[in-house]
Amino acid sequence: MKGEIVRVKCIRHKYADKTEVEICGLSFVVYKGEKVALIGPNGSGKTTLLNHIIGFLKTEEGEIKVFDVDPYKNVNKIVRKLGVVFQNVDYQLIGPTVYDDIAFTALNFGMEKSEVIKRVDKIMKELGIEHLKNKVPHYLSGGEKKKVAIAGAIIHGPELLVLDEPFAEVDEISRKRIMKLLDRMNRDKNTTIIIATNQLDIVRNFADTVYVMEKGRIKFRGKPKDLLKKKLKVEVCRH
């Protein structure tokens, strides 16, 4: 069996405002090279789960392993293996220009500048954002920001890509470009991908495995076709 990349079981987190979120039910397990869709209504705990996986949040109790370590305690050991797109990408757009923002992580990890230039140019072309190269990220539209954030998340070739609602505000043509790029990464590099989304076409056409969350509980794990057969009441979009 393929090696486990992520395992999460019954975790609890307390936010600064004393709000407690518990994520329990079925274990959340992701294997090397797997494409996983995480769906559920707003407030179901999807973002909290993803933020624990990337080491952004500390769990109060429960089991969580990413690359066989606690991600919060060992974020320095896994950060180079991760690519992340937050639900609100304004939190991660830090470069003065689109080019600088996309190149930042790869340069920060010590990649040769000539290689970074090649990668940035290739990714911008694949995503159709070459014309944004010298633009200021924070002045872009919501969909353009998403594409820049995705480019920055994959520039260094992560082993695990975690995307929180990456297709919100993205038009259909751009969504197809992104899906094609993610498929290629998965096929050629065996990149493991977790996407939180409520778009049914993504779940149906992209995911190997789908998890359904509701009020902090993971209540379904299986193939997309099995989810559709069960006709669970899940808030999803057709496009």
C-alpha positions as CSV (number, residue, x, y, z in Angstrom):
1,M,0.0,0.0,0.0
2,K,1.1,3.5,-0.7
3,G,2.6,5.4,2.3
4,E,0.5,7.6,4.4
5,I,1.2,11.3,4.0
6,V,-1.6,12.6,6.3
7,R,-3.5,11.1,9.2
8,V,-5.9,13.0,11.4
9,K,-8.2,11.5,14.1
10,C,-10.4,13.3,16.6
11,I,-8.6,16.6,17.0
12,R,-9.8,19.5,19.1
13,H,-8.7,23.1,18.8
14,K,-9.4,26.2,21.0
15,Y,-9.3,29.5,19.3
16,A,-8.2,32.7,21.0
17,D,-11.8,33.8,21.5
18,K,-12.4,30.5,23.5
19,T,-14.3,28.9,20.6
20,E,-13.7,25.2,20.5
21,V,-13.8,23.2,17.3
22,E,-13.7,19.4,17.4
23,I,-13.2,17.3,14.3
24,C,-14.0,13.7,14.8
25,G,-15.9,10.9,13.1
26,L,-14.0,8.9,10.5
27,S,-10.2,9.3,10.4
28,F,-8.9,11.6,7.6
29,V,-6.1,9.7,5.8
30,V,-4.3,10.7,2.7
31,Y,-1.8,8.5,0.8
32,K,1.1,9.4,-1.4
33,G,0.0,10.6,-4.8
34,E,-3.7,10.7,-3.9
35,K,-6.1,13.4,-5.0
36,V,-8.5,14.2,-2.2
37,A,-11.6,16.4,-2.1
38,L,-12.9,17.7,1.2
39,I,-16.5,19.0,1.0
40,G,-19.1,20.3,3.5
41,P,-21.1,23.4,4.3
42,N,-19.6,26.6,5.6
43,G,-18.7,26.2,9.3
44,S,-18.3,22.4,9.0
45,G,-14.6,22.6,10.0
46,K,-12.9,22.2,6.6
47,T,-10.5,25.2,7.1
48,T,-9.7,24.2,10.7
49,L,-8.8,20.8,9.5
50,L,-6.5,22.1,6.7
51,N,-4.9,24.6,9.0
52,H,-3.9,21.8,11.3
53,I,-2.5,19.8,8.5
54,I,-0.2,22.6,7.4
55,G,1.0,23.2,10.9
56,F,-0.8,26.6,11.2
57,L,-2.8,25.5,14.2
58,K,-2.0,23.5,17.3
59,T,-4.4,20.8,18.4
60,E,-5.4,20.5,22.0
61,E,-5.8,16.7,21.7
62,G,-6.2,14.0,19.2
63,E,-3.9,12.4,16.6
64,I,-2.4,14.3,13.7
65,K,0.6,13.2,11.6
66,V,1.9,14.8,8.3
67,F,5.0,13.1,6.8
68,D,5.0,11.1,10.0
69,V,5.5,14.1,12.4
70,D,3.3,16.5,14.3
71,P,3.0,19.4,11.8
72,Y,2.7,22.2,14.4
73,K,5.7,21.0,16.4
74,N,7.8,20.2,13.3
75,V,6.8,22.7,10.7
76,N,10.4,23.4,9.9
77,K,10.8,19.7,8.8
78,I,7.8,19.7,6.5
79,V,7.6,23.3,5.1
80,R,9.7,22.6,2.0
81,K,7.4,19.7,1.2
82,L,4.2,21.8,1.4
83,G,2.4,24.0,-1.0
84,V,-0.5,26.0,0.4
85,V,-3.3,28.2,-0.9
86,F,-5.4,29.8,1.9
87,Q,-9.1,30.5,1.5
88,N,-8.2,34.2,1.8
89,V,-5.2,34.5,-0.4
90,D,-4.5,38.2,0.6
91,Y,-2.8,36.6,3.7
92,Q,-0.1,35.1,1.5
93,L,0.5,37.6,-1.3
94,I,3.6,39.5,-0.1
95,G,5.6,40.3,-3.2
96,P,5.7,43.8,-4.7
97,T,4.9,42.4,-8.1
98,V,3.2,39.2,-9.3
99,Y,6.6,37.9,-10.6
100,D,8.3,38.5,-7.2
101,D,5.4,36.9,-5.3
102,I,5.5,33.7,-7.4
103,A,9.2,33.5,-7.2
104,F,9.5,34.2,-3.5
105,T,9.3,30.7,-2.0
106,A,11.6,29.1,-4.5
107,L,14.3,31.8,-4.0
108,N,13.8,31.6,-0.2
109,F,14.5,27.8,-0.3
110,G,17.7,28.5,-2.2
111,M,16.8,27.5,-5.7
112,E,19.1,29.0,-8.4
113,K,17.7,32.2,-9.9
114,S,18.0,30.9,-13.5
115,E,15.8,27.9,-12.6
116,V,13.3,30.1,-10.8
117,I,12.9,32.4,-13.8
118,K,12.2,29.3,-16.0
119,R,9.7,28.0,-13.6
120,V,7.9,31.3,-13.1
121,D,7.6,31.8,-16.8
122,K,6.3,28.3,-17.4
123,I,3.7,28.5,-14.6
124,M,2.5,31.9,-15.6
125,K,2.0,30.7,-19.2
126,E,0.1,27.6,-18.1
127,L,-2.2,29.6,-15.9
128,G,-2.6,32.4,-18.5
129,I,-1.3,35.2,-16.3
130,E,1.8,36.3,-18.2
131,H,0.3,39.7,-18.6
132,L,0.1,40.2,-14.9
133,K,3.9,39.7,-14.4
134,N,4.6,43.3,-13.3
135,K,1.3,44.1,-11.6
136,V,0.9,44.7,-7.9
137,P,-0.8,41.5,-6.5
138,H,-3.2,43.4,-4.1
139,Y,-4.7,45.4,-6.9
140,L,-5.8,42.3,-8.9
141,S,-9.2,40.8,-9.1
142,G,-10.2,37.9,-6.7
143,G,-9.8,35.3,-9.4
144,E,-6.4,36.7,-10.5
145,K,-5.2,36.7,-6.9
146,K,-6.1,33.0,-6.7
147,K,-4.1,32.1,-9.7
148,V,-1.1,34.0,-8.4
149,A,-1.3,32.3,-5.1
150,I,-1.6,28.8,-6.8
151,A,1.5,29.6,-8.9
152,G,3.4,30.6,-5.8
153,A,2.3,27.5,-3.9
154,I,3.6,25.1,-6.6
155,I,6.8,26.9,-7.8
156,H,9.1,24.8,-5.6
157,G,7.5,21.4,-6.5
158,P,5.9,20.5,-3.2
159,E,5.1,16.9,-2.3
160,L,1.8,17.8,-0.7
161,L,-0.4,20.6,-2.0
162,V,-3.2,21.9,0.3
163,L,-5.8,24.1,-1.4
164,D,-8.7,25.8,0.5
165,E,-11.4,26.8,-1.9
166,P,-8.9,27.5,-4.8
167,F,-11.6,28.0,-7.4
168,A,-13.7,30.6,-5.7
169,E,-14.0,33.7,-7.9
170,V,-12.2,31.8,-10.7
171,D,-13.8,31.7,-14.2
172,E,-14.5,28.4,-16.0
173,I,-11.6,28.8,-18.4
174,S,-9.1,29.5,-15.7
175,R,-10.5,26.6,-13.6
176,K,-9.8,24.2,-16.4
177,R,-6.3,25.6,-16.8
178,I,-5.7,25.1,-13.0
179,M,-7.1,21.5,-13.1
180,K,-5.0,20.6,-16.1
181,L,-1.9,21.9,-14.2
182,L,-2.8,20.0,-11.0
183,D,-3.4,16.8,-13.0
184,R,0.0,17.1,-14.6
185,M,1.7,17.6,-11.3
186,N,-0.1,14.6,-9.9
187,R,0.7,12.4,-12.9
188,D,4.3,13.5,-13.5
189,K,5.5,14.1,-9.9
190,N,3.1,12.0,-7.9
191,T,2.1,15.2,-6.0
192,T,-0.4,14.5,-3.3
193,I,-3.3,17.0,-3.5
194,I,-6.0,18.0,-0.9
195,I,-8.7,20.4,-2.1
196,A,-11.5,21.8,0.0
197,T,-14.3,22.7,-2.3
198,N,-18.1,22.6,-2.8
199,Q,-17.9,22.4,-6.5
200,L,-19.4,19.1,-7.6
201,D,-17.5,18.9,-10.9
202,I,-14.2,19.1,-9.1
203,V,-15.2,16.3,-6.8
204,R,-16.6,14.1,-9.6
205,N,-13.8,14.7,-12.2
206,F,-10.7,15.2,-10.2
207,A,-10.7,13.4,-6.8
208,D,-9.7,9.8,-6.1
209,T,-11.2,10.1,-2.7
210,V,-13.8,12.4,-1.2
211,Y,-14.5,13.2,2.5
212,V,-17.7,14.9,3.6
213,M,-17.8,17.0,6.8
214,E,-20.7,18.4,8.7
215,K,-20.5,20.2,12.0
216,G,-17.0,19.0,12.8
217,R,-17.7,15.4,11.9
218,I,-16.3,13.5,9.0
219,K,-19.3,11.4,8.0
220,F,-18.3,9.9,4.7
221,R,-15.1,8.7,3.0
222,G,-15.1,7.0,-0.4
223,K,-15.0,7.3,-4.1
224,P,-16.9,10.2,-5.8
225,K,-19.2,7.8,-7.5
226,D,-20.1,6.3,-4.2
227,L,-21.0,9.7,-2.7
228,L,-23.2,10.4,-5.7
229,K,-25.0,7.1,-5.3
230,K,-25.6,7.8,-1.6
231,K,-27.1,11.2,-2.4
232,L,-26.0,12.7,0.9
233,K,-27.3,16.2,1.5
234,V,-24.2,18.2,1.0
235,E,-24.1,21.9,0.0
236,V,-22.3,21.8,-3.4
237,C,-22.2,23.9,-6.5
238,R,-22.7,22.3,-9.9
239,H,-20.0,24.5,-11.5
